[in-house]
Amino acid sequence: MKTILPIALALACIVLVVALIVTKHGGDAQHETDSNTIGDLSNQLTSAQSQISSRDAAILSISNNLAGSQSQSSTLSNQLTDAQSTISLNTEKINDLNGQLAQAKSENAALSQHVAKLTNQVSGLAAQLAQTSANLIQTNKDLVQANKQYQLLENRFRVDVAERVVTQRKFNNLSAVKAQLQYLRAMPPVDVTAESIYAGLNVEVKSNGTFHVLEPN
């Protein structure tokens, strides 16, 4: 009985030592595993922190880009407002110019009509002037002809007066009267007509009553 107890104690010690060895070996393995795990976690944490830093930098860059985009958008909005205002002003100017163009076309049409009217008046005045000039030329010719006829009549009148004076003197001379009576007895007188009188005066009388003095031969 006393021999079994020490053996049992020895076995228990051996089992305990083995258990301690196994436990230590397992603890070391677990420690190594935990160390590796902690190292991996630390590396992952470092990588995550690096990624977080990169993402923070990216977010900051995006934020800055967003701020710049907002600034550009505000600038573009202001430019768009200015452009719309400019377009509105240009539209008003274009409408004004279109109105001025329509008024200018209307005035041009009125001026064209006035010019055409003046042209017609000038043409009419030119025709009247040409007719007046022709009338003046004809009047001048008529005056020249009338003056010529007047001179012919004046000369004929002088001749007739001279002949009448000569005839009167013949009737005042008794011998001349006797000679004329003897001539009339021998040569009966021809009937005196208007044509014979005008023929003696070198005057041509037309059917409408107008006359024309003939030049003496």
FENPE-V555380 format. One record per backbone hydrogen bond with DSSP energy under -1.0 kcal/mol. NH is the residue of the N-H (numbers start at 0). CO is the residue of the C=O. If there is no record, write none. Layout:
# FENPE-V555380
nh:co
NH:CO
NH:CO
This chain:
# FENPE-V555380
nh:co
4:0
5:1
6:2
7:3
8:4
9:5
10:6
11:7
12:8
13:9
14:10
15:11
16:12
17:13
18:14
19:15
20:16
21:17
22:18
23:19
24:20
25:21
26:22
27:23
28:24
29:25
30:26
31:27
32:28
33:29
34:30
35:31
36:32
37:33
38:34
39:35
40:36
41:37
42:38
43:39
44:40
45:41
46:42
47:43
48:44
49:45
50:46
51:47
52:48
53:49
54:50
55:51
56:52
57:53
58:54
59:55
60:56
61:57
62:58
63:59
64:60
65:61
66:62
67:63
68:64
69:65
70:66
71:67
72:68
73:69
74:70
75:71
76:72
77:73
78:74
79:75
80:76
81:77
82:78
83:79
84:80
85:81
86:82
87:83
88:84
89:85
90:86
91:87
92:88
93:89
94:90
95:91
96:92
97:93
98:94
99:95
100:96
101:97
102:98
103:99
104:100
105:101
106:102
107:103
108:104
109:105
110:106
111:107
112:108
113:109
114:110
115:111
116:112
117:113
118:114
119:115
120:116
121:117
122:118
123:119
124:120
125:121
126:122
127:123
128:124
129:125
130:126
131:127
132:128
133:129
134:130
135:131
136:132
137:133
138:134
139:135
140:136
141:137
142:138
143:139
144:140
145:141
146:142
147:143
148:144
149:145
150:146
151:147
152:148
153:149
154:150
155:151
156:152
157:153
158:154
159:155
160:156
161:157
162:158
163:159
164:160
165:161
166:162
167:163
168:164
169:165
170:166
171:167
172:169
176:172
177:173
178:174
179:175
180:176
181:177
182:178
183:179
184:180
185:181
186:182
196:192
197:193
198:194
199:195
200:196
202:197
203:211
205:209
208:205
211:203
213:201
